[in-house]
Amino acid sequence: MEIFKIIEPTVTKVPVVISIPHAGTFIPEDLKSKMDPEISSQLDDTDWFIDKLYSFATELGITIITANYSRWVVDLNRYPENHALYSDGRVITDVVTMTDFNGNKIYNDDHTPNQQEVSRRVELYHKPYHKKLNEFLQKTKAEFGKVLLFDAHSIRKSVPGIRPEDFPDLILGDNDETSASPELIKTTIDSLQNKGYGFSHNHPFKGGYITRSFGNPKENIHALQLEMCKTNYMDSSETIYDEANARRIQLVLKETLVNLIETSNKI
């Protein structure tokens, strides 16, 4: 199994790259056999169908990189050294997580990965994804003088392990306005607000490791994370892709990306 899949644009390339690090579902059998079968059969923290939702982006000239492995093999949006992203009491999942977002144990007793296994997975899965993503960003920057990384995610409407309230429909993260230029941030906010979806900026998510590590506006490398509720494009059970729901949110996403391309061309 390849670690990631690259989907090239179908029209003239633009200086935007979409990263989809959490839509993968593959778990090697030797790892899956050590997991609780009930937990591992559901992969509840997966960003289901986000790659399908954003598939239209190649028609805008955008390159997409999407992970094939489950985030329970390795989480590509966590620090490899396991620095915590937040310190507000929510369940914190590591680069090789031992629990799901609600604190349920993933592994059977006596099969929890040790530090050697964590390091092995970081070397085997985490580093190659980030190396390839960096190559794309540097190549695109060389072509256009700048590049925008758009990190695409989804989450259940309600995850008590993170917070008791439901999440807003759309959550823009830019690491407290440090990972992208003010112009790109403003464009994104203006494109997402007042479109019939609840919107929040940097709360309760402000961007994970990918946004924080790659976003460097002073070097003309900009990064934004968009978290969204699965109910935006799935059915109410959050298990089935809903075409009608998806078409509605895709209109907003397309407008946002078109506007970001236009703004990128001006900065």
Phi, psi and omega per residue, in radians:
M1 nan 2.220 3.070
E2 -1.179 2.575 -3.102
I3 -1.222 -0.597 -3.115
F4 -2.553 2.897 3.069
K5 -2.161 2.382 3.100
I6 -1.848 2.252 3.097
I7 -2.034 1.928 -3.068
E8 -1.364 2.665 3.089
P9 -1.150 2.631 -3.123
T10 -1.703 -0.092 3.059
V11 -2.270 -3.041 -3.112
T12 -0.956 2.290 -3.064
K13 -1.118 2.486 3.052
V14 -2.087 2.894 -3.055
P15 -1.431 0.855 3.121
V16 -2.313 2.338 3.067
V17 -2.160 2.267 3.053
I18 -1.760 2.250 3.053
S19 -1.882 2.323 3.111
I20 -2.214 1.521 -2.993
P21 -1.507 -0.170 -2.979
H22 -2.145 0.248 3.130
A23 -1.581 -0.149 -3.128
G24 -1.191 2.632 -3.106
T25 -2.228 -0.100 -3.041
F26 -1.333 2.301 3.029
I27 -2.268 2.117 3.095
P28 -0.965 2.521 -3.055
E29 -1.045 -0.596 -3.122
D30 -1.189 -0.451 3.063
L31 -1.479 -0.723 -3.106
K32 -1.084 -0.591 -3.120
S33 -1.152 -0.303 3.132
K34 -1.633 -0.085 -3.094
M35 -1.672 2.736 3.016
D36 -1.072 2.112 -3.037
P37 -1.076 -0.582 3.133
E38 -1.189 -0.713 3.128
I39 -1.206 -0.849 -3.027
S40 -1.236 -0.324 3.124
S41 -1.371 -0.264 -3.085
Q42 -1.869 -0.528 3.131
L43 0.826 0.964 -2.925
D44 -1.116 -0.420 -3.102
D45 -1.561 0.121 3.131
T46 -1.225 2.490 3.037
D47 -1.476 1.259 -3.000
W48 -0.966 2.278 2.968
F49 1.116 0.208 3.110
I50 -1.101 -0.602 3.093
D51 -1.118 -0.666 3.081
K52 -1.167 -0.728 -3.103
L53 -1.057 -0.702 -3.081
Y54 -1.616 0.139 -3.056
S55 -1.065 -0.440 3.124
F56 -1.116 -0.351 -2.985
A57 -1.119 -0.461 3.120
T58 -1.129 -0.437 3.109
E59 -1.317 -0.128 3.073
L60 -1.755 -0.018 -3.115
G61 1.664 0.205 -3.064
I62 -1.636 2.381 3.022
T63 -1.522 2.424 -3.135
I64 -2.101 2.332 2.964
I65 -2.078 2.202 -3.095
T66 -2.272 2.408 -3.113
A67 -1.361 2.524 3.094
N68 -1.689 -0.433 -3.097
Y69 -1.555 2.598 3.092
S70 -1.114 2.590 3.063
R71 -1.134 -0.246 3.082
W72 -1.436 -0.191 2.938
V73 -1.387 -0.910 3.010
V74 -2.737 2.481 3.138
D75 -1.710 1.932 -3.070
L76 -1.266 -0.193 -3.128
N77 -1.881 0.475 3.059
R78 -2.170 2.642 3.078
Y79 -1.066 2.327 3.112
P80 -1.090 -0.434 3.108
E81 -1.520 0.021 3.095
N82 1.236 0.470 2.976
H83 -1.113 2.340 -3.112
A84 -1.221 2.414 3.104
L85 -1.335 -0.542 -3.083
Y86 -2.431 2.782 3.138
S87 -2.416 0.748 -3.070
D88 -1.918 0.271 3.072
G89 1.677 -0.114 3.109
R90 -1.228 2.822 3.030
V91 -1.108 2.211 3.136
I92 -1.824 2.125 3.088
T93 -1.759 2.449 -3.026
D94 -1.601 3.141 3.120
V95 -1.062 -0.624 2.885
V96 -2.092 1.702 -2.972
T97 -1.377 2.543 3.118
M98 -1.726 -0.261 -3.123
T99 -2.359 2.897 2.975
D100 -1.472 -3.043 -3.070
F101 -1.126 -0.349 -3.138
N102 -1.752 0.180 3.061
G103 1.499 0.111 3.105
N104 -1.306 2.344 -3.106
K105 -1.168 2.326 3.128
I106 -1.487 -0.642 -3.003
Y107 -1.720 2.595 2.983
N108 -1.124 2.714 3.096
D109 -0.960 2.488 3.117
D110 1.265 0.129 3.119
H111 -2.143 0.278 3.105
T112 -1.162 2.279 -3.121
P113 -1.030 2.361 3.073
N114 -1.574 3.129 -3.060
Q115 -1.098 -0.607 3.108
Q116 -1.096 -0.725 3.123
E117 -1.198 -0.674 3.088
V118 -1.057 -0.822 -3.140
S119 -1.088 -0.661 3.120
R120 -1.078 -0.784 -3.115
R121 -1.205 -0.640 3.084
V122 -1.061 -0.778 3.136
E123 -1.161 -0.697 -3.010
L124 -1.410 -0.613 -3.004
Y125 -2.091 -0.753 -3.024
H126 -1.243 -0.923 -3.056
K127 -1.098 -0.724 3.134
P128 -1.101 -0.648 3.119
Y129 -1.110 -0.817 -3.100
H130 -1.212 -0.577 3.080
K131 -1.122 -0.807 3.140
K132 -1.139 -0.734 3.125
L133 -1.080 -0.743 3.112
N134 -1.098 -0.682 3.102
E135 -1.046 -0.767 3.132
F136 -1.105 -0.766 -3.111
L137 -1.133 -0.769 -3.128
Q138 -1.180 -0.689 3.118
K139 -1.142 -0.763 -3.139
T140 -1.160 -0.713 3.089
K141 -1.069 -0.701 3.120
A142 -1.099 -0.596 -3.130
E143 -1.324 -0.715 -2.965
F144 -1.966 -0.194 -3.077
G145 1.513 -0.155 3.097
K146 -2.848 2.877 3.125
V147 -2.683 2.556 3.051
L148 -2.036 2.189 3.011
L149 -1.703 2.156 3.139
F150 -1.981 1.906 -3.062
D151 -1.667 2.048 -2.950
A152 -1.829 2.241 -3.067
H153 -2.440 2.904 2.974
S154 -2.587 2.845 -3.090
I155 -2.709 2.729 3.062
R156 -1.045 2.649 3.133
K157 -1.048 -0.592 -3.129
S158 -2.275 2.174 3.055
V159 -2.374 1.595 -3.060
P160 -0.988 -0.483 3.132
G161 -1.161 -0.346 3.125
I162 -1.728 -0.793 3.055
R163 -2.848 2.660 -3.071
P164 -1.241 -0.500 -3.107
E165 -1.466 2.737 2.988
D166 -1.075 2.708 3.092
F167 -1.434 2.651 2.917
P168 -1.073 2.740 -3.106
D169 -1.087 -0.713 -3.078
L170 -2.276 2.278 -3.118
I171 -2.270 1.960 3.109
L172 -1.563 2.247 3.091
G173 -2.063 2.287 3.092
D174 -2.472 0.533 3.124
N175 0.874 0.972 3.135
D176 1.003 0.800 3.026
E177 1.137 0.534 3.134
T178 -1.951 -0.243 -3.004
S179 -1.666 -0.092 3.141
A180 -2.618 2.846 -3.124
S181 -1.187 2.694 3.081
P182 -0.996 -0.599 -3.132
E183 -1.140 -0.755 3.139
L184 -1.212 -0.673 3.109
I185 -1.107 -0.810 3.139
K186 -1.084 -0.742 3.110
T187 -1.019 -0.741 -3.115
T188 -1.183 -0.788 3.121
I189 -1.054 -0.830 -3.137
D190 -1.076 -0.549 -3.110
S191 -1.383 -0.473 -3.046
L192 -1.699 -0.500 -3.101
Q193 -1.303 2.641 3.009
N194 1.036 0.646 3.100
K195 -1.995 0.271 -3.131
G196 1.615 0.091 3.131
Y197 -2.133 2.465 3.040
G198 -1.137 2.421 -3.031
F199 -2.279 2.515 3.056
S200 -2.502 2.652 -3.091
H201 -2.113 1.983 3.098
N202 1.156 0.268 3.083
H203 -2.625 2.218 0.100
P204 -1.575 0.169 3.083
F205 -2.198 2.320 3.141
K206 -2.071 0.303 -3.127
G207 1.848 2.401 -3.137
G208 -1.628 -2.740 -3.073
Y209 -1.033 -0.672 -3.100
I210 -1.102 -0.872 3.128
T211 -1.086 -0.775 -3.050
R212 -1.255 -0.593 -3.065
S213 -1.476 -0.550 -3.100
F214 -1.650 -0.522 -3.077
G215 -1.160 2.021 -3.113
N216 -2.599 1.330 -3.048
P217 -0.963 -0.567 3.132
K218 -1.093 -0.439 3.096
E219 -1.761 0.232 3.126
N220 1.103 0.516 2.987
I221 -2.051 1.947 -3.055
H222 -1.904 2.559 -3.126
A223 -2.447 2.354 3.076
L224 -2.320 2.515 3.025
Q225 -1.995 2.307 3.017
L226 -2.043 1.961 3.013
E227 -1.666 2.449 3.095
M228 -2.478 2.664 3.078
C229 -1.252 2.489 3.139
K230 -1.135 -0.413 3.103
T231 -1.157 -0.215 3.075
N232 -1.169 -0.495 -3.031
Y233 -2.426 0.020 3.092
M234 -2.062 3.094 3.115
D235 -1.372 3.137 -3.050
S236 -1.150 -0.388 3.094
S237 -1.397 -0.188 -3.120
E238 1.039 0.645 3.102
T239 -2.196 -0.353 -3.033
I240 -2.150 2.330 3.084
Y241 -1.149 2.218 -3.106
D242 -1.890 1.930 -3.025
E243 -1.045 -0.741 -3.108
A244 -1.156 -0.803 3.075
N245 -1.032 -0.783 -3.091
A246 -1.090 -0.724 -3.133
R247 -1.085 -0.646 -3.136
R248 -1.152 -0.833 -3.116
I249 -1.272 -0.505 3.099
Q250 -1.100 -0.570 3.077
L251 -1.071 -0.732 3.116
V252 -1.199 -0.754 3.141
L253 -1.119 -0.728 -3.138
K254 -1.116 -0.801 3.110
E255 -1.040 -0.728 3.136
T256 -1.076 -0.824 -3.105
L257 -1.199 -0.670 3.071
V258 -1.060 -0.789 3.127
N259 -1.118 -0.653 3.110
L260 -1.179 -0.654 3.077
I261 -1.089 -0.771 3.137
E262 -1.101 -0.766 3.134
T263 -1.156 -0.698 3.119
S264 -1.035 -0.615 -3.129
N265 -1.224 -0.291 -3.075
K266 -1.730 -0.378 -3.049
I267 -1.545 nan nan
